[in-house]
Amino acid sequence: GLGESSPNVSRWLGDIRQYFPNTVVQVMQKDAVERLQLHRILLEPELLQMVDPDVSLVATMLSLNKVMPAKTRETARLVIKRVVNELEKKLRNPLRQAVEGALNRAVRNRRPKQREVDWNRTIRLNLKHYQPDYQTIIVENIIGHGRKGQSLRHIILLVDQSGSMAASVVYAGVMGAILASLKSVRTHFIVFDTAVVDLSREMKDPVDILFGVQLGGGTDINKALGYAQGVIQAPSDTILVLVSDLFEGGNQVEMLKKAAA
């Protein structure tokens, strides 16, 4: 007959992993999907099980989320979960240490243990006791990093979900889930294109967050910033992170005004 050519995708997907390192396999898979438009790799569960997952592949899967057959969705979740788990392992401890360390340093402790001493503040505070003859400082007051158990910061992740932002959405979703697990911060995870959707209730599972994202559409950053303004309760204790390529489809002047505010 004159039907379309149909190379045996599953065969070469298995073969290339025997002959090439993972980094090369991932490039070939990405090209197969994007350049040869072999999206059926991602729509058949038996083929999905054979691919080597990476962030680029997950981003493509998310863009096909709404057209993915029911039989493939559970396999897709497993593939995405593998990538998410790897990212979490790499990011969790550095992120936890950075956030909790920053919060601890925001609090002063007048009776610190040795490892808690803030030497920069302590030296600055005691410079008036400098002894020129001995070229040293007599320390009268010691300042240390304190600890607070209650919520100290509110972090808002405002994530552009237009088509060009797919890989960034994956990373932001993982970061959001890690932040949500920290008792010392309150986290909002908000995605937007020309509409705004608050996914904060899905924060316990980053895979749920990613499946809740609908990639594509236009970009209205001004509208998203307006929504974020309504969520902020204590500006001095709030950190707003806007993840976007800044190709604003809405009102650029108002967007800059809101960002400044």
C-alpha positions as CSV (number, residue, x, y, z in Angstrom):
1,G,0.0,0.0,0.0
2,L,0.9,3.6,0.1
3,G,0.6,4.2,3.9
4,E,3.0,6.4,5.7
5,S,6.4,5.1,6.7
6,S,6.5,3.9,10.3
7,P,9.9,3.1,11.6
8,N,10.0,0.8,14.6
9,V,10.4,3.5,17.3
10,S,10.5,1.1,20.2
11,R,13.3,-0.9,18.7
12,W,15.7,2.0,18.1
13,L,14.8,3.5,21.5
14,G,16.1,0.4,23.1
15,D,19.1,0.1,20.8
16,I,20.5,3.6,21.3
17,R,20.9,3.0,25.0
18,Q,23.2,0.1,24.4
19,Y,25.6,2.1,22.2
20,F,25.5,5.7,23.5
21,P,25.8,7.4,26.9
22,N,22.7,8.9,28.6
23,T,23.5,12.5,27.5
24,V,23.6,11.5,23.8
25,V,20.4,9.4,24.2
26,Q,18.5,12.3,25.7
27,V,19.6,14.6,22.8
28,M,18.4,11.9,20.2
29,Q,15.1,11.5,22.0
30,K,14.6,15.3,22.1
31,D,15.3,15.5,18.4
32,A,12.9,12.6,17.6
33,V,10.1,14.4,19.4
34,E,10.8,17.9,18.2
35,R,12.3,17.6,14.7
36,L,10.7,14.4,13.5
37,Q,7.5,15.1,15.5
38,L,7.4,11.5,16.8
39,H,5.0,12.5,19.6
40,R,3.6,9.0,19.7
41,I,6.7,8.1,21.8
42,L,5.0,10.0,24.6
43,L,1.5,8.8,23.9
44,E,2.1,5.0,24.2
45,P,2.8,3.6,27.6
46,E,5.1,0.8,26.4
47,L,7.3,3.3,24.5
48,L,7.3,5.8,27.5
49,Q,8.7,3.1,29.7
50,M,11.8,2.8,27.4
51,V,12.7,6.5,27.2
52,D,15.5,8.1,29.3
53,P,13.7,10.8,31.2
54,D,15.1,14.3,31.6
55,V,13.7,17.8,32.2
56,S,13.4,18.5,28.5
57,L,11.3,15.3,28.0
58,V,9.1,16.1,31.0
59,A,8.5,19.6,29.5
60,T,7.4,18.1,26.2
61,M,5.1,15.6,28.1
62,L,3.5,18.5,30.0
63,S,2.8,20.3,26.7
64,L,1.0,17.1,25.5
65,N,-0.8,16.6,28.9
66,K,-4.3,17.5,27.7
67,V,-4.2,15.2,24.6
68,M,-2.5,12.3,26.4
69,P,-4.7,9.1,26.4
70,A,-5.9,7.9,29.8
71,K,-3.9,4.7,29.4
72,T,-0.7,6.7,29.1
73,R,-1.2,9.2,31.9
74,E,-0.2,6.9,34.7
75,T,3.0,5.9,32.9
76,A,3.7,9.6,32.2
77,R,3.3,10.3,35.9
78,L,5.9,7.6,36.8
79,V,8.3,9.0,34.2
80,I,7.8,12.6,35.5
81,K,8.2,11.4,39.1
82,R,11.6,9.9,38.3
83,V,12.8,13.2,37.0
84,V,11.2,15.1,39.9
85,N,12.8,12.8,42.5
86,E,16.3,13.3,41.0
87,L,15.8,17.1,41.0
88,E,14.6,17.0,44.6
89,K,17.6,15.0,45.8
90,K,19.9,17.6,44.2
91,L,18.0,20.7,45.4
92,R,16.4,19.8,48.7
93,N,19.4,20.2,51.1
94,P,21.0,23.2,49.5
95,L,17.7,25.0,49.4
96,R,16.7,24.1,52.9
97,Q,20.0,25.3,54.2
98,A,19.9,28.5,52.3
99,V,16.3,29.4,53.4
100,E,16.6,28.4,57.0
101,G,20.1,29.9,57.3
102,A,18.8,33.2,55.9
103,L,15.9,33.2,58.3
104,N,18.1,32.4,61.3
105,R,20.5,35.2,60.4
106,A,17.6,37.6,60.4
107,V,17.2,37.1,64.2
108,R,19.7,38.3,66.8
109,N,20.9,36.2,69.7
110,R,22.6,38.0,72.6
111,R,23.9,34.8,74.2
112,P,25.1,32.7,71.2
113,K,27.0,29.5,71.2
114,Q,30.4,29.6,69.5
115,R,29.0,28.2,66.2
116,E,26.2,30.7,66.2
117,V,28.4,33.9,66.6
118,D,27.9,36.5,63.9
119,W,31.4,37.7,63.6
120,N,30.7,40.6,61.2
121,R,28.1,42.2,63.5
122,T,30.1,41.4,66.7
123,I,33.3,43.1,65.4
124,R,31.3,46.1,64.1
125,L,29.6,46.5,67.4
126,N,32.8,46.3,69.4
127,L,35.1,48.5,67.2
128,K,34.8,51.2,69.8
129,H,36.8,48.9,72.1
130,Y,39.8,48.6,69.8
131,Q,43.1,48.6,71.6
132,P,45.8,50.1,69.4
133,D,48.7,48.9,71.6
134,Y,47.6,45.3,71.3
135,Q,46.0,45.6,67.8
136,T,42.9,43.8,69.0
137,I,39.3,44.4,70.0
138,I,38.0,43.8,73.5
139,V,34.6,42.1,72.9
140,E,32.0,43.4,75.3
141,N,28.9,42.3,73.5
142,I,28.5,39.2,71.3
143,I,25.9,39.0,68.6
144,G,24.8,35.6,67.3
145,H,22.4,34.2,64.7
146,G,19.1,33.3,66.4
147,R,16.3,30.8,65.7
148,K,12.6,31.3,65.3
149,G,10.2,28.4,65.1
150,Q,7.2,30.3,63.7
151,S,6.6,31.4,60.1
152,L,9.1,34.1,59.3
153,R,8.7,34.5,55.5
154,H,6.0,34.3,52.9
155,I,7.4,33.1,49.5
156,I,5.3,33.5,46.4
157,L,6.4,31.7,43.2
158,L,4.7,33.4,40.2
159,V,5.3,31.1,37.2
160,D,4.8,32.0,33.5
161,Q,3.2,28.9,31.9
162,S,3.4,30.0,28.3
163,G,4.8,27.4,25.9
164,S,8.4,28.7,25.9
165,M,8.6,28.3,29.6
166,A,8.1,24.5,29.8
167,A,11.5,23.6,31.4
168,S,11.4,26.5,33.8
169,V,7.9,25.3,35.0
170,V,9.4,21.9,35.9
171,Y,12.2,23.4,38.0
172,A,9.8,25.9,39.6
173,G,7.3,23.1,40.5
174,V,10.1,21.1,42.3
175,M,11.3,24.2,44.1
176,G,7.8,25.0,45.2
177,A,7.2,21.6,46.6
178,I,10.5,21.7,48.6
179,L,9.7,25.2,49.9
180,A,6.2,24.0,50.9
181,S,7.8,21.3,53.1
182,L,9.7,23.9,55.2
183,K,7.8,24.8,58.4
184,S,9.6,28.1,58.6
185,V,8.1,29.6,55.4
186,R,4.6,29.9,53.9
187,T,4.6,29.2,50.2
188,H,2.2,30.2,47.3
189,F,2.6,28.6,43.9
190,I,0.8,30.5,41.2
191,V,0.9,29.9,37.4
192,F,-0.4,32.2,34.7
193,D,-0.7,32.8,31.0
194,T,-3.6,35.2,30.3
195,A,-5.4,33.6,33.2
196,V,-4.1,33.1,36.8
197,V,-4.4,29.8,38.7
198,D,-3.3,29.3,42.3
199,L,-2.0,25.8,42.7
200,S,-0.8,26.2,46.3
201,R,-3.1,23.4,47.6
202,E,-1.3,20.9,45.3
203,M,2.1,21.7,46.8
204,K,2.5,18.4,48.7
205,D,3.2,16.6,45.4
206,P,5.3,18.3,42.7
207,V,3.9,15.8,40.1
208,D,0.4,17.0,40.9
209,I,1.6,20.6,40.4
210,L,3.1,19.8,37.0
211,F,-0.1,18.0,35.9
212,G,-2.1,21.0,37.0
213,V,-0.2,23.2,34.6
214,Q,-1.6,23.9,31.1
215,L,1.3,25.1,29.0
216,G,0.6,27.4,26.1
217,G,-1.5,30.6,25.5
218,G,-0.6,34.2,25.8
219,T,1.2,36.1,28.6
220,D,-0.3,38.7,31.0
221,I,2.3,39.3,33.6
222,N,0.5,42.5,34.7
223,K,-2.6,40.5,35.6
224,A,-0.5,37.9,37.5
225,L,1.3,40.6,39.6
226,G,-2.1,42.1,40.4
227,Y,-3.2,38.7,41.8
228,A,0.0,38.4,43.8
229,Q,-0.6,41.8,45.3
230,G,-3.9,40.5,46.8
231,V,-2.1,37.5,48.4
232,I,0.6,39.6,50.1
233,Q,-0.3,40.4,53.7
234,A,3.0,41.6,55.2
235,P,5.2,43.1,52.4
236,S,8.4,43.3,54.6
237,D,8.2,39.5,55.2
238,T,7.3,38.5,51.7
239,I,9.6,37.3,48.9
240,L,8.0,37.3,45.4
241,V,9.8,35.3,42.7
242,L,8.6,35.9,39.1
243,V,9.7,33.2,36.7
244,S,9.1,34.5,33.2
245,D,10.8,35.3,29.9
246,L,9.1,38.8,30.3
247,F,7.5,38.8,26.8
248,E,4.5,40.7,28.1
249,G,1.3,40.4,26.0
250,G,-0.6,42.7,28.4
251,N,0.0,46.3,29.6
252,Q,3.8,46.7,29.9
253,V,3.6,50.1,31.6
254,E,1.2,48.8,34.3
255,M,3.3,45.7,34.7
256,L,6.4,47.8,35.6
257,K,4.3,49.9,38.0
258,K,3.0,46.9,39.8
259,A,6.5,45.4,40.0
260,A,7.8,48.6,41.5
261,A,4.9,48.7,44.0
